[in-house]
Amino acid sequence: MLCFLPLDVSKLKSKSFYKVANAASGMAVHDDCKLKFMELKAKRTFRTIVYKIEDKQVIVEKLGEPEQSYDDFAASLPADDCRYCIYDFDFVTAENCQKSKIFFIAWSPDTAKVRDKMIYASSKDRFKRELDGIQVELQATDPTEMGLDVFKSRTN
């Protein structure tokens, strides 16, 4: 038997309600995360940005130079820990135009701890909202789910 309790709507408008809900659903985001993303987006200063959660905060872990290859980026991801990644993917269209798309990758390998997977999954949407300009999102649990062929197929 289901039992429904009445909802006190007045609590929904209080700021303390939102603080608790926000604290339960995500992590704080260090200002450097947004700054480095804006540099990548505007100046193409980096090819990749790898973020990690540390001490209940998302921070920049690694920056990849513009010359960094995709293989170097993929090899730099930990095999047993989750990360958020930005990859600036350059490609040529069917009309022979040089283009670029910014990919957000939620890297969550099968070998990662369940608790870490849950923390990254529950914080992902909030973190993505902080980075204005993401064009494509990928969820990857192993390298084949984020291969170059996957990137190419998602550029259409």
C-alpha positions in Angstrom: 0.0 0.0 0.0 1.3 3.4 -0.9 1.0 6.3 1.4 1.5 9.9 0.3 2.4 12.6 2.7 1.3 16.2 2.1 4.0 18.5 0.6 4.6 21.8 2.3 5.1 24.0 -0.8 6.4 26.9 1.3 9.7 24.9 1.9 10.3 24.7 -1.9 10.8 28.5 -2.0 13.2 28.7 0.9 16.9 28.9 0.0 17.9 26.3 2.6 15.9 23.7 0.6 17.9 24.4 -2.5 21.3 24.3 -0.7 20.5 20.8 0.7 19.3 19.6 -2.7 22.3 21.1 -4.5 24.7 19.6 -2.0 23.2 16.2 -2.4 23.3 16.3 -6.2 26.8 17.7 -7.0 30.1 19.1 -6.2 31.6 22.5 -6.1 33.3 23.6 -9.3 36.7 25.4 -9.0 36.8 28.6 -11.0 39.9 27.4 -12.9 37.6 24.7 -14.5 35.5 27.3 -16.3 38.5 29.6 -17.1 40.5 26.8 -18.8 37.3 25.7 -20.7 36.8 29.3 -21.9 40.4 29.4 -23.1 40.0 26.2 -25.0 36.7 27.4 -26.6 37.9 30.9 -27.5 41.6 30.6 -28.2 42.0 26.9 -28.8 44.9 27.0 -26.3 44.4 23.3 -25.4 43.3 20.2 -27.2 42.0 18.5 -24.0 41.1 19.2 -20.4 40.8 16.4 -17.9 38.9 17.2 -14.7 38.7 15.2 -11.5 36.7 15.3 -8.3 39.0 15.9 -5.3 37.9 17.0 -1.8 34.2 17.5 -2.9 35.3 19.8 -5.7 35.8 19.5 -9.5 39.3 20.6 -10.4 41.5 20.7 -13.5 43.8 17.7 -13.5 45.6 17.9 -16.9 45.7 20.1 -19.9 46.6 18.8 -23.3 48.6 21.0 -25.7 47.0 21.7 -29.2 49.4 19.3 -30.8 48.4 16.4 -28.5 47.2 13.4 -30.4 44.0 11.6 -29.7 46.0 8.4 -28.7 48.0 10.4 -26.1 44.7 11.8 -24.7 43.1 8.4 -24.5 46.2 6.8 -22.9 46.3 9.5 -20.2 42.9 8.5 -18.7 43.1 6.3 -15.7 42.0 2.7 -16.2 40.4 2.4 -12.8 39.1 5.9 -11.9 36.4 8.3 -13.3 37.0 11.6 -14.9 35.3 14.4 -16.9 37.1 15.3 -20.1 36.8 18.0 -22.8 38.2 17.1 -26.2 38.4 19.6 -29.1 37.9 17.4 -32.1 39.0 18.7 -35.5 37.4 17.2 -38.6 36.7 17.8 -42.3 33.1 17.9 -43.5 31.8 16.2 -46.7 32.0 19.7 -48.3 35.7 19.8 -47.5 35.4 22.4 -44.7 37.7 22.3 -41.7 35.6 22.3 -38.5 35.8 21.6 -34.8 33.4 20.4 -32.1 33.9 20.4 -28.4 33.1 17.0 -26.8 32.3 16.4 -23.2 33.3 12.9 -22.1 32.1 11.3 -18.9 34.8 8.6 -18.4 33.6 5.9 -16.0 35.5 2.7 -16.5 33.9 -0.6 -15.3 36.9 -1.1 -13.0 36.3 2.1 -11.1 34.8 2.0 -7.5 31.1 2.0 -7.5 31.0 4.9 -5.1 33.2 7.0 -7.4 30.9 6.1 -10.4 27.9 7.3 -8.4 29.6 10.6 -7.4 30.6 11.4 -10.9 27.2 10.4 -12.4 25.3 12.5 -9.9 27.5 15.6 -10.4 27.8 15.4 -14.2 24.8 17.5 -15.2 25.6 20.3 -12.7 29.2 20.4 -13.9 28.2 20.5 -17.6 26.0 23.5 -17.0 29.1 25.4 -15.8 30.8 24.8 -19.1 28.8 26.8 -21.7 29.7 25.7 -25.2 29.8 21.9 -25.1 28.5 20.6 -28.4 28.5 16.8 -28.0 28.4 14.5 -25.0 29.8 11.0 -24.7 29.5 8.5 -21.9 32.4 6.0 -22.0 33.2 3.0 -19.8 36.0 1.7 -22.0 38.2 3.2 -24.8 36.2 1.7 -27.6 33.2 3.8 -26.6 35.2 6.9 -27.3 37.3 6.0 -30.3 37.9 8.3 -33.2 35.2 6.5 -35.2 32.7 7.4 -32.4 33.8 11.1 -32.5 33.5 11.1 -36.3 30.0 9.6 -36.3 28.8 12.2 -33.7 29.9 15.2 -35.8 26.9 15.0 -38.1 
